[in-house]
Amino acid sequence: MIFLKHKESNPNISGYSSIFLDSLRLLAALVVVYVHAHDQWIQATDTSLGIRHLGHTSVIVFFVLSGFVIAFTTQNKNRGWKQYLQARLSRLYSMLLPALLISAIIEFTIFYIDFNMLSEYTRGASWPRYLFTMLFLNESGLISAAPPINRPLWSLSYEFWYYIIFSLFFFLEKGWRTYLIIVIFCCFAGPKILIMMPIWLAGTYAYNHHREFNNSIIAWFLVFASIFFSVILSFTLPIIPFELGQEPMFYSNQFLTDYAIGIIIAAGLLILPMNRPSSLASKFVPIFRKLGDLTFPIYVLHHPFLILWRTLFGYQVNDKFEMWTAIISVLFITSFLGVYLEGKRYLFTNFFKWLLNLRFLNNWNTKYSFVMLKQQVQKK
């Protein structure tokens, strides 16, 4: 047989598969940084439009990877809905709140140094945008309200609602009350977020239906081919149904094009060689894990720092040396901040642990324990 479906146990992310996933998410973040720097330094051309689409494709990669990893953690490290929310919320807020604070400080600084520069990144009052983003409501409904100085924060709202909706399906006992709760949360999320959720779910499908090739060389070839093909598609596929950024769907405008790219990426993860431990790869896994962990801070912090660099040092249009100097400087700063903030993540973990253990949530935990016990009995 060409491939076999694993039935005995859930696939394990380790060895070269772990290195690949960490490398892919870091590469996607670096592509986003380059695209945003290119957008600010290089004069717009037809090629620039294709590069912008590549940046959006990188976010599609994030969505698929997120669904894949969440499926892995809930299947293999499931310790209950409280621990799930604690992990997800502490991860999001440990970077989001510092990103909002830093963005506000940079916006305030640019206001006094070069108001004309700031005027390119303002659309009305700023403080409601910071508030909506802090509550993950900046992309709910038909609005798009992330601070313009830090536009990449739009995708965090999508991620948050995918985490929440998925947890309701996974942890709550099925019934009309649960479905009513899910509908209510879907209404809070809004159509823009929901219409892109199949891309995230494609990642969960890729893990839950993972297939293992007997020939790992062929498998790896197909995995890398899927990534390469998705890059080609980002430049060549027609934008369907609408161009990015237009009302009312904004970052969800080209959802049909994104579906095609997301499916190709998920197809690669579907056959990702897993359950193949390697003593050589295991030596490098911790290194690539630490590099992969820089993805989040680089993604949420790079945009305001690029704008600040232009404000402090000036810039010349089409000066690629200057652009790369800014990119390297911003990557150094955001990586340093990322390492520091990761060391403070325990503060958010402890806070959400306290919050989720408040008395009014105890009944939910009791019901959840009953549901999980019943599921385990059914499996046996």
N, C-alpha and C positions, 0 to 999 in steps of 0.2 A: 504494500500500500504506500501511496505517496505521503500521506499524513495520517496521524492518529489523534483522536480527540481524547484529552485526559479526563478520565472519569473517577480515578481513585482519590485524587486530592486537587485542591485549587493550585493553579500555577503560581510559582514563587518567583518574585523579581529579585534576582541575585546575579552575581557574576557579570558577564558581558551585557546581559539585558539591562541591568541596573546602570552600568556605565553608559549604555546607549541612551537610555531615557534621560539621565542627568545631562548628557552632552546635548541632546536634542532640545531640551528646554532652555539651556543656557544659550545655545546657538540662536534659538528663536528670539530670546531677549536681545541679543546683540544685533540681530537683524532689525528689530524695532528701533533700537538706538540709532543705527546707521540711517534708517529711513527718515526718522525725524530730524537728524542732523542734515541730511541731504535736502530735505524739504525746506530747511531754514537757510542753507548756504548756497545751494545750486539753483540756478534759474530754471523755472518750470519748462519742461519740454514733454514730448510724447513719451520719451523714456522715463521721465520722472513719474508719470502717471502709473506706468507699470511697476516702478519701484514702490510706490505707495500701496499698490495692491499686494505686493509681496509682504509689506508690513502687516496688512490686515490678515494675510494668510498665516503669519506667525501667531496671531491671536487665535486663529482657528486651530493651530497646532496646540496651543495652551488648552483650549477647551477639550479637545480629544484626549490629551494627556491627563487632564484633570479627571475626566470621567473614568479613564482607565485606572488611575491610581486610587481614586475613591472606591471603585469596585474592589480593588485588591485589598485595601485596608479594612473595608467593612466585612469582607468575606474571611479574612485571615487574622485580623486584629480586633475583632468586634468585642468591645467591652461594655456595650450599652449606648443608649441614645445620649445620655449625659456626657459621656466621654467623647462621643462623636462630635457633639456641638462644642464642647470645651476645646477640642483640638482644632476644629474648623474656625471658630470665632477668635481664638487666641492667635491663630496663624494670620488671619485677615487683619485684625485690629492691631497686632504688633507692628505691622508695616503701614497700614492705612493711616492711623492717627499721627504717627511721626511724619508721614508723607504730606498730610494736610497741614500740619504745623509748619513744616519746612516750606511748603508751597506758599503759605500765607506770609511767612517772613520774607521770602524772595519777592513776592508780589509787592509787599510794602516797600522793600528796598528799591525795586525798579521804579515804583511810583515816584520816588524822590530823585532818582538818578536820571531817568529817561522816560518821561511820561508818554512820549510818542511810541516808544517800544512797547510799553504796557498796553497802549490803546489797541494794538494788534491782537491782544489776548484778553480783552474784556468785552462782556456782553451784559450790560446792566449791573445791578448790585452783585457783589461777590459773595457776601456772607450766606445768603440762602443756598448757594451752590455748595459751599463747604458743609452746611448743615445737612442737605439732602444726601451728599456723598457719604457723610459720616454714618447716616442711617441706611445706606445702600438703596436709597430711593431716587438717585439721580437719573436712572434710566427707566423708572417705572412709568406706566401709562405711555403717553406719546411725547414725553419731554426728554430732553438730553441736557442735563444740568451739571455735569462735572465742571470743576474750575477750568476755564480755558487755558490757564497757564500749566495745567497738568491733565491734559485730555486723556492720556492712557488709563486714568482711573475709571473710565466708563466700563471696562470689562470686569472690574471687581464686583460691580452691582450684579452683572449677569452671573458670575461665579457664586455669589452669596445665595441668590435665589435658587440656583441649581442644587446647591448643598441642602437647602431647606426642603425643597419639594422632594428631592430624592430621599431624605431622611424620613419624611412622612410616609412614603410608600414602603420604605424598608423596615421601619421600626413599629409602626402602628398596626394594630389588628384590623384586618380588612372588614369594612362595613360602611353603611351609609354615613355615619358620623365622620369617619375618617375621610371619606370622599368629599364630604361637605367642607371639612377643614382644608383639604387640598385645593378645592375650588376657590376658597376664600384667599388662600395664599397666592394662588395663580392670578387672582384679580389684582393683588398688590404688586405682583411682578409685572404684569402687563403684557401686551401682545409682542412688543419688540423682543423682550427676553424669552418669551415662550417659543417664538418662531425660530429661535436659534438653538433651543434646547435639544432637538434631535442630534445636533452635532456633538454635544456633550454626552448624550446617551449612546452615541456610536462608540465612544470610548469605553463606556461600561459594558456594552455588548461585546466589544473586542476582547475584554478580559473574561467575561462570563462564558464566552463561547470559544475560548482560545483553542487553537489547533497546533499541534506540534509536528513539524516535518521530520521525517527520519534523517534526511540529509540537511544538516545545519548550514552548509555552504549555500545550497539553493535557497534556503529560508532567508539567510542574511542578504543574499542578492536581491530577493523580492522585497524585503523590508526597505533597503536603501533605494530600490527602484521606485517604491511607492512615495518616498519623500522627494526624490528627484522629479517624479512625474507631477506631484502636487505643486512644486515650484514652477514647472513649465506651464501647468494649467493656470496658475495665478497671473501669468503674463498673457496667455492666449485665449482663455475662455471669455466669451462675451459676458458683460455685466448684466445679470438677470435677477430681479426685474428692473432695479433702479441703481443709479450711481450712489456711492457711499456719501453720507453727510446730509442728504436732502431730507426735508420733512416729508412725512411724519415718522419714518422708521429709522432715520439716521444711520447708525452702525449696523443695522439689520437689513438695510436696503437690498443688498445683493444676496439674500439668503439662499436662493436656488443655486447660484454659483458656489456659495460657501458649502452647501450640502454636498455637491460633487467633490469638492476638495477634501472636505471632512471625511467622506466615505473612503476616499483613496488612502488617507492617512490612517484611518481606523483599520482598513484592510491590511496594512502593513503590520500594525500592532497585533492583529488577529493571529498572525503566524510568527510573531516575534519568538525566537528561540529562548525558551525559559526552562526552569528545572534542570539546568546544565551547570552545576557548580564547577568552578575552575580555580585552582590554587593561585595561578598567575593573575587572573582577573581580580580575585579577592584582595590582593595587595593594593590594587588601584581604586577599588570601590570607595573607600573612605575619602580619598582625594577628590574623586569626581563628585561625590555626594556634597562635599563642602563647596565645590565650584558650582554645582547645580543649585545649592541653597542661595547663591548670590543672585539667581534669576529674579526673584521677587523684588528685592530692594532696587536692583538696577532698573527694573521695569517701572516701578512706581515713583522713582526719584529722578530719573534722567532728564525728563522733559523740562521741568523748571530750571534745572541746573544748566542746560544748554542755553536757555533764554538768558539766564543770569550771565553766562560767559559772554554772550554777544553784547550785553549791556555794559559790562565792566571793561571789556577789551576792544570793543568794536568788531566789525567784520566786513570782509570784502566779498561781494557776490562772486560765486564760481571759484573761490580760492580753496582748493581741495586740501592744501597743506594746513591751512587755518582750520578747516573743518575737522581734519583728523586730529589736530592738536586738541581741539575742543572735545572730541569724542574720547580720546585717551584720558584727558584730564577728568572728564565727568565719570568715566568708568572707574577710575581710581577713587574718586570721592564717594561715589555710590557704593562701591564694594567695601570701602572702609566703614561707612555708615551701616551697611548691611551686616557686617560682622559684629559691630557694636550692638545693633538693635536685636540681633539674634540672641546675643548674650543676655538681653533684658526680657526675652520672651516669657520667662518664667513668671514675671509680674502679671502678665495678661492671663497666663494659664491659671495662676492662683486666684485671680479675680473672678474668672468665669467658673472656676471650680466652686468658689463660694456662692456665686450668683445662682448656679444651677442646682445647688443643694439647699436652697431656701425651702421652707416648710411647705409652701403651696404647690411645690413641684413633686412632693413625695408620692402623691397618689398617681401621678403620671409614671413615676419610676416603678411603682408596684405593678401597674397594669402592663408596663413594658416587660417586666420580668416574667409575668405570666405568659405573655405572648411568645417570648423567646423560648421559655421552657416547653411550650406546646409545639413550637417549630422544631426544637431539638428532638422531641419524642417522635414527631412525624417522620423526621429523617431516619431515625433508628428503625 
